Amino acid sequence: QHLKVDHMGSRNPRLHMDEVLIALSMCAVTDENAERAIAQLENLRGAIGFVPQKGVLFSGTIASNLRFGDSDASEETITKAAEVAQALEFIDAKEGRFESEISQGGSNVSGGQKQRAAVARALITDPRIILADEPTGALDSKSSDELLDLFAEVNRMGHTILMVTHSTRAASRASRVMFIRDGVVFHQIYRGDATDQQMYQKISDTLTLLAQGGERR
């Protein structure tokens, strides 16, 4: 599980996420063989899942929202993804389960439920990599902890998680933290045997150095 932390004075972290996607896409489509390039791009799309800052849900059913990740996903696939994302509890509590209606913007579900649904949608294609853009930014501390626990479990299942975050608390859960300043890697921290508390302190120290205009080390 890898997290990237931006200095507070840097560009919007979403820009870094877009740059990653653009760079990966360019890698795929600049092959001399066009057909091969298209196949590579399709494989790339299936290999990456995305969890946004705010779990965006659209009017329709829970199933149709989850199938935004893959319109051809079977009921078994969406059920498995929801189970892994720990979304089944709130889905089963609804009378229609996966066929329950979602209001526009997901106004009839909580913020934590939206994020679990967003994680389920990202898992539909069983991606190798999950990109998460400030996923705890719109959540309270309890929901944030639950989401980070979920990410840890998903990571143990073999999915690499790349998270963009300004949250020291969220970053302290990672196995590797990269600090970005002006689009350049300023510093990296590897967890090793460090506890979350020790990681938190290391991250805080680096952020202090960044704020003071310290040099890369």
Disulfide bonds with the S-S distance in Angstrom:
none
